[in-house]
Amino acid sequence: MSFTFTVFKGDTSGAPKKSTTTKPKELTGDNVLIKVTASGLCGTDLHYRKDDMVLGHEGVGVVESTGPECKVLKKGDRVGWGYEHDSCGHCHQCLTGAETYCAERVMYAYANRDQGSFASHAVWREAFLFPIPDAISDEDAAPLMCGGATVFNALHAYGARPTETVGVMGVGGLGHLAIQFAAKMGCRVVVLSGTESKKEEAMRLGAHEFVATKGKTELKVSHPLDRLLVCTSAQPDWAQLVPILAPGASIHPLSVDQGNFEIPYFPLIAMAITVQGSIVASRYVQKRMLDFAALHQIKPVLEIFPMTEAGIQEAMDKLEKGQIHFRAVLKPQ
């Protein structure tokens, strides 16, 4: 016996195509069948819109059935999932809570290409599903599963303290969440953006200071930045930014860009600056992020689209043109 459900795949044309995926009806191990209720659209999804694979990795849904080895989830529970779907469970990285760096990690686009969050259903391991707190709606939870987890991880996993001044570069899908998380952690938040156009919204989201960078050779901030979260889609002008970093500051590049990472060499050494790479959050951090967001009412700013071929294409086209304010969420019809 098998179970067939609707999915939306990438296509060489760049337009999403409705298709189906079939899975065994009888679940094995700790696998869980989920009915998708919302999916975020992440910038990473754009990289695969021409690939023959099911799109989407910011999924939220309701448990419909569970495998024989499931111990926590039950039918009717609300859950979410993100970029990682599995890991070996026994290597050094897995045993120390860093399973996102497991050599056998199972990630979006690299495995399980027959399913994703642009779909009616999905089957994932219970061990990589996250209960959604009652205080967070399905629509708000979806962008947190990757975008929210990514920025929270840069703060939580690398020791951000409430006494820090945190810079957030870029007020977009990642940046508007980073502002909220850093502010609610008690940090002084300095937002860096090209123009003044997003100043009012950045301040409403929790920023304490806003600096427009376009056309300026020298930037001025009230306090040097102890930590800088780079949330822009392209690399910034490091010669412009390094002078406003505090000694011992850390830089967290969070978006994906092509080419090499280049930064002035001597200031890096003289100011003891750390460039900290990171990928998506571990399960431990992901769960803490959801609890933190629920407690502090951290919510993404959303645009809702129907989960149809036309709706997905419209959302992806707008995201590619930089016209989404700030996160797109797809809702099954």
C-alpha positions in Angstrom: 0.0 0.0 0.0 1.2 3.5 -0.8 0.2 7.1 -0.2 0.4 9.8 -2.9 0.4 13.5 -2.2 0.8 16.8 -4.1 4.2 18.5 -4.4 5.6 21.5 -6.3 8.9 21.1 -8.0 11.5 23.2 -9.7 11.7 23.2 -13.5 14.2 24.2 -16.1 11.8 27.0 -17.1 12.1 28.5 -13.7 8.3 28.1 -13.2 7.2 25.7 -10.4 5.4 22.6 -11.6 2.7 20.7 -9.7 3.5 17.0 -9.3 3.1 14.1 -6.9 5.3 12.0 -4.6 4.4 8.5 -3.4 5.5 7.1 -0.1 4.7 3.8 1.7 1.4 4.1 3.5 2.7 2.2 6.5 5.2 4.4 8.4 8.4 2.8 9.7 10.8 3.8 12.5 10.2 7.2 13.9 8.8 8.6 10.6 5.8 11.0 10.8 3.3 11.9 8.2 2.5 15.6 8.3 -0.2 17.6 6.5 1.4 20.9 5.5 -0.5 24.0 6.7 2.1 26.7 5.8 5.5 27.0 4.2 8.0 29.9 4.2 9.8 30.9 1.1 13.5 31.3 1.7 16.1 32.9 -0.5 17.8 29.5 -0.8 14.7 28.2 -2.6 15.5 30.5 -5.5 18.8 28.6 -6.0 16.9 25.5 -6.9 13.9 26.8 -8.8 15.3 25.3 -12.0 16.2 21.9 -10.4 14.1 18.8 -10.7 13.3 18.6 -7.0 10.5 19.5 -4.6 11.0 23.0 -3.2 10.6 24.4 0.2 12.3 23.8 3.6 10.4 26.1 6.0 7.5 23.8 6.7 4.8 23.7 9.3 1.9 21.3 9.6 -0.2 18.9 11.6 0.7 15.3 12.4 -1.6 12.8 10.7 0.1 9.6 11.7 3.2 8.3 13.4 5.6 5.4 13.0 6.0 2.6 15.6 9.2 4.1 17.1 7.8 7.6 17.7 7.9 8.5 21.4 6.8 12.2 21.6 4.5 13.3 18.8 0.9 12.2 18.3 -1.9 12.8 15.8 -3.0 16.5 15.8 0.3 18.0 17.1 1.5 21.1 15.3 5.1 20.7 14.1 7.7 22.4 12.0 10.9 21.4 10.2 13.8 23.2 8.6 16.9 22.6 6.5 18.2 19.5 8.1 16.3 16.2 8.1 18.6 13.6 9.6 22.2 12.9 10.8 24.2 9.9 11.8 23.5 10.3 15.5 26.8 8.9 16.7 29.7 11.1 15.5 31.4 13.7 17.6 29.3 16.5 16.1 26.0 14.7 16.7 27.0 13.8 20.3 27.9 17.4 21.1 24.8 19.0 19.7 26.4 20.1 16.5 24.6 17.7 14.2 24.3 20.3 11.5 28.0 19.7 10.8 27.7 15.9 10.8 29.6 14.3 7.8 26.4 12.3 7.1 24.0 15.2 7.6 20.8 15.1 5.4 20.1 18.5 4.1 17.5 20.2 1.8 18.4 19.9 -1.9 21.1 17.3 -1.2 18.8 14.5 -0.2 15.0 13.7 0.0 14.6 15.7 -3.2 11.2 14.0 -3.7 9.6 16.1 -0.9 9.7 19.5 0.7 7.4 22.1 2.3 5.8 23.2 -1.0 3.5 20.3 -0.8 0.3 19.0 0.7 2.1 16.4 2.9 5.6 15.3 3.9 7.2 12.4 5.8 10.1 13.2 8.2 11.8 11.7 11.2 10.3 12.6 14.6 13.8 13.4 15.8 14.0 16.3 13.3 10.6 17.8 13.9 9.9 20.7 16.3 6.6 21.2 18.2 5.2 24.7 17.5 4.3 26.6 20.7 0.6 27.6 21.0 1.5 31.3 21.0 2.9 31.1 17.5 0.6 30.7 14.5 1.4 28.3 11.6 2.0 31.3 9.3 4.4 33.0 11.7 6.2 29.8 12.6 7.1 28.9 9.0 9.8 31.6 8.4 11.2 30.9 11.8 12.1 27.4 10.8 15.1 28.6 8.7 15.3 32.4 8.7 14.5 32.8 12.4 16.7 29.9 13.4 19.7 31.2 11.3 19.8 34.6 13.0 19.0 33.3 16.5 21.8 30.7 16.1 24.4 33.5 15.4 23.4 35.1 18.6 22.6 32.2 21.0 25.2 29.6 19.8 28.1 32.1 19.9 27.5 33.7 23.3 25.8 37.0 22.6 25.3 38.9 25.9 22.8 41.6 26.8 25.6 44.1 27.3 26.7 43.8 23.7 26.1 46.2 20.8 24.9 44.2 17.9 24.9 45.5 14.4 22.4 44.2 11.9 23.2 44.9 8.3 20.2 44.7 6.0 16.6 45.1 6.9 15.0 42.2 4.9 13.9 38.7 5.4 16.7 37.8 7.8 17.5 41.3 9.1 14.0 42.2 10.4 14.1 39.0 12.5 17.6 39.6 13.7 16.6 43.0 15.0 13.8 41.5 17.1 15.8 38.7 18.5 18.8 40.8 19.4 16.6 43.5 21.0 14.6 41.0 23.1 17.9 39.5 24.3 18.7 42.9 25.8 21.4 44.0 23.3 21.8 47.5 21.9 20.8 47.1 18.3 22.4 49.2 15.5 20.9 48.8 12.1 22.9 49.4 9.0 21.0 49.9 5.7 21.6 51.6 2.4 19.1 54.4 2.8 16.7 55.8 5.4 13.7 54.2 3.7 13.4 51.4 6.3 14.4 53.4 9.4 10.9 53.8 10.8 10.2 50.1 10.6 13.6 49.1 11.9 13.0 51.2 15.0 9.5 49.8 15.5 11.0 46.3 15.4 13.4 47.1 18.2 16.4 48.9 16.8 18.0 51.6 19.0 20.0 53.2 16.3 19.9 53.4 12.5 22.7 54.2 10.1 22.3 54.8 6.4 25.4 53.7 4.6 25.0 54.6 0.9 27.4 57.3 -0.4 29.2 57.6 2.9 33.0 57.1 3.3 32.8 57.2 7.1 30.2 55.7 9.3 29.4 57.0 12.8 27.8 54.9 15.6 27.2 55.7 19.3 28.9 52.5 20.4 31.4 50.2 18.5 29.8 47.0 17.3 30.7 43.9 19.3 28.9 41.7 16.9 27.8 42.2 13.3 25.1 40.1 11.6 25.4 40.4 7.8 21.9 39.8 6.5 22.4 41.3 3.0 22.4 39.2 -0.1 25.7 40.6 -1.3 29.0 41.2 0.6 29.3 44.7 2.0 32.1 47.2 1.8 34.3 45.9 4.6 36.6 48.9 4.5 33.6 51.0 5.4 32.5 48.7 8.3 35.7 47.6 10.0 36.3 51.0 11.6 33.0 50.8 13.5 33.8 47.4 15.0 34.9 47.0 18.6 38.2 45.2 19.4 37.4 41.5 19.5 34.2 41.9 17.5 32.7 39.0 15.6 31.3 39.1 12.1 28.6 36.6 11.1 27.9 36.3 7.4 24.4 34.8 7.3 23.3 35.1 3.6 24.6 33.1 0.7 26.8 34.8 -1.9 29.2 33.6 -4.6 32.9 34.3 -4.8 35.4 34.8 -2.1 35.1 36.5 1.3 37.5 39.4 1.3 38.2 41.7 4.3 41.1 44.1 5.1 43.8 41.9 6.5 45.7 44.1 8.9 42.6 45.4 10.8 41.5 41.8 11.2 44.7 41.0 13.0 45.2 44.3 14.8 41.6 44.4 16.2 41.3 40.7 16.9 38.2 40.4 14.8 36.6 37.0 14.3 34.8 36.0 11.2 32.4 33.3 12.3 30.8 31.0 9.6 27.7 29.1 10.5 24.9 27.1 8.9 21.4 26.4 10.2 20.7 26.0 13.9 21.1 22.7 15.7 17.9 21.1 17.1 18.7 22.3 20.6 19.1 25.9 19.4 16.0 25.6 17.1 13.8 24.5 20.0 15.1 27.3 22.2 14.5 29.8 19.4 10.8 28.8 19.1 10.4 29.1 22.9 12.1 32.5 22.9 10.0 33.7 20.0 6.8 32.6 21.7 7.7 34.2 25.0 8.7 37.5 23.5 6.1 37.6 20.7 8.7 37.7 17.9 6.9 37.6 14.6 7.9 37.9 11.0 6.4 40.5 8.8 4.6 38.5 6.1 3.1 38.4 2.7 0.7 35.4 2.1 0.5 33.6 -1.2 -1.6 30.6 -2.3 0.4 27.4 -2.6 -0.4 26.9 -6.3 1.8 27.0 -9.4 0.8 30.7 -10.0 1.1 31.7 -6.3 4.5 30.1 -5.9 5.8 31.7 -9.1 4.5 35.1 -8.1 6.2 34.8 -4.6 9.5 33.6 -6.1 9.5 36.3 -8.8 8.9 39.0 -6.2 11.5 37.7 -3.9 14.1 37.5 -6.7 13.3 41.2 -7.5 13.6 42.2 -3.8 9.9 43.1 -3.6 8.8 40.9 -0.7 8.1 42.7 2.6 9.8 40.9 4.5 9.0 37.1 4.3 6.6 35.2 1.9 4.5 32.4 3.3 2.6 29.9 1.1 -0.7 28.5 2.2 -2.2 25.3 0.8 -5.5 25.8 -1.0 
